[in-house]
Amino acid sequence: MPLSTLAAAPEAARAAPGGWEARLDLTFERDDARTVLATRKHVGPLRVQKALYPEGPEVCQAIIVHPPGGIVGGDSLSIGIDVGALAHAQLTTPGAAKWYRSAGSRAGAVTTLRIHEGALLEWLPQETMLFDGARASIALSVELARESRYIGWDITCLGRTASGERYASGDLRQSTEISRDGSLLFCERAAIDGGSRLLQSGAILKGAAVFGTLVAVGAPVTDEMLAGCRAVRCNTGEGAVTRLPEVFVARYRGDSASAARTYFATLWCLLRPHIAGRDAVTPRIWNT
């Protein structure tokens, strides 16, 4: 179920004159049986709340916050996450990332996730919402070491569907790259122009305003697990899963960000015991 068209990868985030420039760098390390948030550095309006341990000391959860509450043309955000050997970190956000209409300047966000030997990172942000007229470049790079694991998702909403707004103008350039020891495992690039007739094609979005991808790497998905994931149904919209040689991929397209989150969260609950060796515990921030 292809959801995107091929395009060049977004350039590194760089603020335009008058835009906000924000950077957040976090390092997680294993300290005996505990994962700790060892370092955190920030520039501009990008923060992380204190480290949380809802599952005990082995899993460190952090919530990334962008205090302005929205991204405008000219803004640039950069996030760098390092998860040290044998550590287990889980990152999420308190709400949707809102990208506002632009007067002309492009906004950008680059996220780089580095997962070292034997470590695990769960990247579980809430959705990206592009207002009509938003111009956005969004790039995600996941760099895994040997025997490290990753599970993460992204959900994109074109327009404010709850208020009937469609993405009639603006453009999105989006890329995801996942590699292990320098070898590319998964690469996807999308070019979406607001109002384009191509978005009505069944080979792309079929007119849907919401699309997303979940990716899991690091533990072979058995036939039984694959069948269980394929049995999961979306509340609304379409979902599908694929098992590649080293990567498990799930897709969603429809008109509901909530349905996309529910679908991916259900798959996460099925996959997490196999990938992380522990049952899924829903982050409390999702319910606030």
N, C-alpha and C positions, 0 to 999 in steps of 0.2 A: 504494500500500500504506500507508494511514494507520496511524500508530502511536500517536496520542495524541488526547485530547479537549481541546476548547477550554476555556481557563481564563484567569483574570486573571494578568498577569505577576507574578512574585515581587517582593516589596518589596526595597529595598536592604538588604544585609546589615547587621545591627545586633546586637551581642552582648546576650544576656539576662544578668541578674545571675548572676555565677559562671561565665559562659562566657568562652572565649578570644576576643579580638578581634585579628585579624591582617590586615595590609595589606602589599602588595608593589607598588611602582611601578618600572617599568623604562623606559628610553629608549634606543633604538638609533639611531645616526646613521651616515651615509656619510662616510668620511674618505678621499678619493681613491678607490682601488680597494677599500678595506677597509670592512666594516661593523663598528662598534665598539659595545660596551655602554657608552654614554656616562654614564648615571646609574642608580643603583639605590638605592632607599630602602625600608626595611621597618620595620614596627611589629609586635611580637609574633612568634609562631612560624611565620613564612613566609619562606623564603630562596630565593636562587638561587645555584647553584654558579658557578664562574668561567666566563667566556666560552670556548667551544671553537670550533675551526675545522677540523672533519674533512674539509671540501671545499676548503680554501683560504681566503684572506682575504675573499672576497666575501660569504660566508654566515656569519653569527654564530649559533651554537647555544647555547642556555641551557637548563638543567634546573632546573625549579621544584621545591623540596623543602618539605614540611610536616613538620618534625621530630617532632611528637607522634605521627604515624603514623595518626591517625584523628580524626574530627570527631564531637562529641557535642552533644546538645541544648543550645542557648544559645550555641554558638560562631558566630562570623561571620568569613568570609574575604572579602577584597576584593583583586582583582588589576587593575592598570592597566598596559597596555602601549602605548607610543608608538613607532612605527617611522617614522623620519624619511624625507624625500624620497630616493628612489633606493636606500635601504637594503634589505637582505634578512636577515630574522631567522627563526629556527626555534626553537620552544619545545616542550618535552615534559616528561614527569614520569618518575620512576624506578619507579613502581608504581601500583597502583590507589589511588584515593581512597576510604577506608573511612568510611562514615557509620553510626555506631553507634545502637543502640536508644535512644530518648529516653524519659525519665520524664514528659515533657509539653511541654518547651520545644522550639521549632523551631530548627534550625540553618540558616544561610544562606551562600551564596557568590555574589558578583557579580564577573564578569569583563568588563572593557571593553577592547577592542582598537581602537586608532586607527592607521590606515595612511595615510600621507601620499603626496603626489604621486609616482608612479612607483615606489613601494615595494612589497615583497612580504612577507607574513607567513604562515608555516606554523604552525598551532596543532594539535599532535598529542599531546594528553595520553592517558595510559592510562585505563582504564575507571573509572567511578564505581560503587562497590558500596554498595548500601543494605542494611544488615542489617534483618531483620524488626523492625518497630517504629520504624524511623528516621522522623523528620519533617524534611523538607528542602525548602528553597527555593533553586533554582539558576537564575541568569540569566546569559546571554551576550549581549553587545552588540558588534557589529563595525561600525566607522565607517570607510568608505573614501573617499578623495579620488578625483578624476578620474584615470584611468589607473593606479590602484593595483590590486594583486592580492591574493587571499586563498585559501588552501585549508586546511580544518580539519575536525575531526570530534569527535563526542562519542559515547561508548558508555556505556550505563547497564545495570547488572545488579541486578535486583530479588531480593534474598536471596542467600545464599551457596549457589549451586547445586551446587558441588562437594561440599558436606556435606549436601545434600538439603534445605536450608532454603528455604522459600518466603517471599515477602513477603505475609504474612497480615494484618499490621496496620501502621499508620503511614501516611504520605502524602507524596507528592512533588508539588511545584509547580515547573515548569520552563519557561523561555522562551528563545528564540533570536531575535534581531533583527539583520538585516544591512541597512545603508543605504549609499548613495553620494551624497555632497554633500547630505545631509539628506533624500534621497528613499528610502523604504523599498523594498528589493528582495526581502526574504524575511522572513517572520515565522511563528513556530510557538510555540504555548503548549500545555502539557500539564498535566492534573490527574489524578494517579494515586492512588487510595486502595487501600491494601493489602487483599487479600482480596475486592475488588469483583468481582462476577460479570461486569461489563462488560469486564474484562480478558480474559475468555474469548472475546469476540466476534471474529469474523474481520475486522471492520472496524477493530479496535484492535490488540490484541496476540495474539489467537488462542491465549491461554494461555502465550505465550512469556515467559521470565524476562529475556531480554536484548534490548535494542533500541538502535539507533544511527543517526546521520545524518552523512554526509559532504557538505560543501558546497564548491564551487569557484567563484570569481568572478574575472573579469578577462581572460579569453581565450575567444573563441568556441569551442565544442566542435563539431568537424566531424562530418559523418555517419559518416566512417570511425572517428573516435575513439569516437563513441557506440556504434557496433556492436562495437568492441573491448571497451568497458566492459560492454556487455550480455552479452558472451560469457563473462565471468568468473563462475565458479560458487563458491558457498560450500561449505566442507567439511561443515558442517551448518547447518540453518536456511535462511532465505530472504533473497535479496538482489534489489534492483531499482534501476534508475537512471532519472532523468528529466532532460530538457533543457528548462529554462525560458528565457525571452528573454534574461536576463542571468546566470542561475545554473544550475549543474549540481548535481544533488542525487542522492545514493545513499542507500539505506535498507538496514538489516539488522534482522531479528527472528529469534530462535531461542532456544537454551538454552546458548550457549557464547560467553563473552567472547573467548576465544582465536580462535574462528572469525570473530567480528565484526572483531577486529583484523587478522586475516589477509586478510579480504575487503577492508577499507578500505585496507590497506597495498598490496595488489595494484593497486587502482584508483589509488592515489596514484602508484605507479610508472609507470602508463600516462599519467596526467595531468601529472605534474610536468615532463617535458621540454617540453610545450606551454605550460604556465603559467609555469615558471621558466627555461626555456631550458637546463636541465641535467638529467642523469640522476638518478634517486633514489639516495640513499646512506642506508641504514638506520641510524638512531642506535644507537650501540653500547650505550647504556643499556638498550635493549629486550631485549638478550640476556644481561643480568647478573642 
